[in-house]
Amino acid sequence: MDRHEIEGHEVINGEVKATGNGAHVLVPKDWRGADVKIVRTSEPTE
């Protein structure tokens, strides 16, 4: 696993869920319009 250092304001833990031909992660509504970075921390289980 690589190590990455990211400066930010808040961290949430979530699960990626299938949607259509892709997947999504839900974040709080008040994050709308913010820049975010998604980091995969485990191997997919599929």
DRENTORKOL-3810 file (N, C-alpha, C; in nm, 4 decimals):
REM DRENTORKOL-3810
@n.u->0.0844; n.v->-0.1178; n.w->0.0000; ca.u->0.0000; ca.v->0.0000; ca.w->0.0000; c.u->0.0888; c.v->0.1239; c.w->0.0000
@n.u->0.0497; n.v->0.2227; n.w->-0.0778; ca.u->0.1214; ca.v->0.3498; ca.w->-0.0811; c.u->0.0766; c.v->0.4372; c.w->0.0349
@n.u->0.1598; n.v->0.5330; n.w->0.0691; ca.u->0.1243; ca.v->0.6296; ca.w->0.1729; c.u->0.1083; c.v->0.7650; c.w->0.1056
@n.u->-0.0044; n.v->0.8325; n.w->0.1353; ca.u->-0.0334; ca.v->0.9646; ca.w->0.0800; c.u->-0.0661; c.v->1.0591; c.w->0.1944
@n.u->-0.0210; n.v->1.1805; n.w->0.1823; ca.u->-0.0529; ca.v->1.2815; ca.w->0.2826; c.u->-0.1400; c.v->1.3871; c.w->0.2161
@n.u->-0.2587; n.v->1.4091; n.w->0.2739; ca.u->-0.3540; ca.v->1.5044; ca.w->0.2185; c.u->-0.3955; c.v->1.6009; c.w->0.3282
@n.u->-0.3900; n.v->1.7305; n.w->0.2986; ca.u->-0.4389; ca.v->1.8302; ca.w->0.3936; c.u->-0.5855; c.v->1.8567; c.w->0.3630
@n.u->-0.6677; n.v->1.8640; n.w->0.4665; ca.u->-0.8098; ca.v->1.8870; ca.w->0.4435; c.u->-0.8803; c.v->1.9342; c.w->0.5689
@n.u->-1.0114; n.v->1.9338; n.w->0.5614; ca.u->-1.0945; ca.v->1.9858; ca.w->0.6700; c.u->-1.1683; c.v->1.8780; c.w->0.7462
@n.u->-1.2012; n.v->1.7670; n.w->0.6791; ca.u->-1.2868; ca.v->1.6670; ca.w->0.7426; c.u->-1.2677; c.v->1.5331; c.w->0.6721
@n.u->-1.2810; n.v->1.4241; n.w->0.7450; ca.u->-1.2683; ca.v->1.2894; ca.w->0.6889; c.u->-1.3921; c.v->1.2099; c.w->0.7270
@n.u->-1.4464; n.v->1.1341; n.w->0.6304; ca.u->-1.5550; ca.v->1.0415; ca.w->0.6618; c.u->-1.5159; c.v->0.9045; c.w->0.6096
@n.u->-1.5669; n.v->0.8000; n.w->0.6714; ca.u->-1.5483; ca.v->0.6637; ca.w->0.6238; c.u->-1.6768; c.v->0.6219; c.w->0.5562
@n.u->-1.6656; n.v->0.5580; n.w->0.4411; ca.u->-1.7845; ca.v->0.5145; ca.w->0.3706; c.u->-1.7575; c.v->0.3904; c.w->0.2890
@n.u->-1.8619; n.v->0.3412; n.w->0.2248; ca.u->-1.8512; ca.v->0.2237; ca.w->0.1398; c.u->-1.8948; c.v->0.2627; c.w->-0.0002
@n.u->-1.8193; n.v->0.2204; n.w->-0.1000; ca.u->-1.8544; ca.v->0.2467; ca.w->-0.2393; c.u->-1.9677; c.v->0.1533; c.w->-0.2778
@n.u->-2.0741; n.v->0.2086; n.w->-0.3360; ca.u->-2.1901; ca.v->0.1283; ca.w->-0.3744; c.u->-2.2148; c.v->0.1408; c.w->-0.5240
@n.u->-2.2568; n.v->0.0301; n.w->-0.5845; ca.u->-2.2823; ca.v->0.0262; ca.w->-0.7285; c.u->-2.3976; c.v->0.1200; c.w->-0.7659
@n.u->-2.3821; n.v->0.1859; n.w->-0.8817; ca.u->-2.4882; ca.v->0.2682; ca.w->-0.9379; c.u->-2.4695; c.v->0.2725; c.w->-1.0891
@n.u->-2.5662; n.v->0.2245; n.w->-1.1647; ca.u->-2.5550; ca.v->0.2218; ca.w->-1.3100; c.u->-2.4321; c.v->0.1445; c.w->-1.3537
@n.u->-2.3491; n.v->0.2082; n.w->-1.4390; ca.u->-2.2250; ca.v->0.1461; ca.w->-1.4872; c.u->-2.1048; c.v->0.1827; c.w->-1.4009
@n.u->-2.1257; n.v->0.2487; n.w->-1.2893; ca.u->-2.0152; ca.v->0.2920; ca.w->-1.2038; c.u->-2.0445; c.v->0.2660; c.w->-1.0577
@n.u->-1.9959; n.v->0.3553; n.w->-0.9735; ca.u->-2.0165; ca.v->0.3448; ca.w->-0.8298; c.u->-2.0127; c.v->0.4842; c.w->-0.7682
@n.u->-2.0616; n.v->0.4966; n.w->-0.6460; ca.u->-2.0592; ca.v->0.6266; ca.w->-0.5787; c.u->-2.0337; c.v->0.6103; c.w->-0.4293
@n.u->-1.9955; n.v->0.7212; n.w->-0.3681; ca.u->-1.9774; ca.v->0.7300; ca.w->-0.2234; c.u->-2.0610; c.v->0.8489; c.w->-0.1773
@n.u->-2.1464; n.v->0.8279; n.w->-0.0787; ca.u->-2.2286; ca.v->0.9374; ca.w->-0.0283; c.u->-2.1488; c.v->1.0230; c.w->0.0695
@n.u->-2.1650; n.v->1.1539; n.w->0.0565; ca.u->-2.1027; ca.v->1.2499; ca.w->0.1483; c.u->-2.2124; c.v->1.3427; c.w->0.1995
@n.u->-2.1869; n.v->1.4161; n.w->0.3067; ca.u->-2.2885; ca.v->1.5061; ca.w->0.3608; c.u->-2.3316; c.v->1.6121; c.w->0.2586
@n.u->-2.4596; n.v->1.6536; n.w->0.2655; ca.u->-2.5136; ca.v->1.7548; ca.w->0.1739; c.u->-2.4350; c.v->1.8849; c.w->0.1778
@n.u->-2.3855; n.v->1.9210; n.w->0.2953; ca.u->-2.3152; ca.v->2.0492; ca.w->0.3054; c.u->-2.1791; c.v->2.0470; c.w->0.2356
@n.u->-2.1386; n.v->1.9330; n.w->0.1802; ca.u->-2.0158; ca.v->1.9250; ca.w->0.1013; c.u->-2.0413; c.v->1.9630; c.w->-0.0448
@n.u->-2.1663; n.v->1.9849; n.w->-0.0850; ca.u->-2.1966; ca.v->2.0193; ca.w->-0.2242; c.u->-2.1141; c.v->2.1395; c.w->-0.2680
@n.u->-2.0526; n.v->2.1286; n.w->-0.3851; ca.u->-1.9726; ca.v->2.2370; ca.w->-0.4396; c.u->-1.8285; c.v->2.2376; c.w->-0.3923
@n.u->-1.7930; n.v->2.1515; n.w->-0.2959; ca.u->-1.6561; ca.v->2.1463; ca.w->-0.2441; c.u->-1.5706; c.v->2.0540; c.w->-0.3309
@n.u->-1.4412; n.v->2.0763; n.w->-0.3315; ca.u->-1.3466; ca.v->1.9847; ca.w->-0.3953; c.u->-1.3177; c.v->1.8730; c.w->-0.2972
@n.u->-1.3196; n.v->1.7483; n.w->-0.3451; ca.u->-1.2922; ca.v->1.6336; ca.w->-0.2588; c.u->-1.1930; c.v->1.5400; c.w->-0.3265
@n.u->-1.1297; n.v->1.4545; n.w->-0.2489; ca.u->-1.0400; ca.v->1.3511; ca.w->-0.2992; c.u->-1.0872; c.v->1.2187; c.w->-0.2401
@n.u->-1.0928; n.v->1.1161; n.w->-0.3228; ca.u->-1.1335; ca.v->0.9834; ca.w->-0.2766; c.u->-1.0090; c.v->0.8954; c.w->-0.2757
@n.u->-0.9840; n.v->0.8274; n.w->-0.1645; ca.u->-0.8682; ca.v->0.7386; ca.w->-0.1521; c.u->-0.9191; c.v->0.5984; c.w->-0.1212
@n.u->-0.8845; n.v->0.5002; n.w->-0.2054; ca.u->-0.9227; ca.v->0.3608; ca.w->-0.1802; c.u->-0.8275; c.v->0.3043; c.w->-0.0771
@n.u->-0.8810; n.v->0.2490; n.w->0.0308; ca.u->-0.7975; ca.v->0.1998; ca.w->0.1404; c.u->-0.7995; c.v->0.0484; c.w->0.1534
@n.u->-0.8718; n.v->-0.0229; n.w->0.0658; ca.u->-0.8722; ca.v->-0.1686; ca.w->0.0676; c.u->-0.8977; c.v->-0.2187; c.w->-0.0749
@n.u->-0.8737; n.v->-0.3477; n.w->-0.0933; ca.u->-0.9012; ca.v->-0.4097; ca.w->-0.2234; c.u->-1.0511; c.v->-0.4307; c.w->-0.2387
@n.u->-1.1044; n.v->-0.4175; n.w->-0.3611; ca.u->-1.2475; ca.v->-0.4438; ca.w->-0.3825; c.u->-1.2801; c.v->-0.5895; c.w->-0.3474
@n.u->-1.4022; n.v->-0.6140; n.w->-0.3004; ca.u->-1.4426; ca.v->-0.7474; ca.w->-0.2581; c.u->-1.5128; c.v->-0.8263; c.w->-0.3684
@n.u->-1.5341; n.v->-0.7675; n.w->-0.4844; ca.u->-1.6030; ca.v->-0.8372; ca.w->-0.5938; c.u->-1.5165; c.v->-0.9451; c.w->-0.6531
END
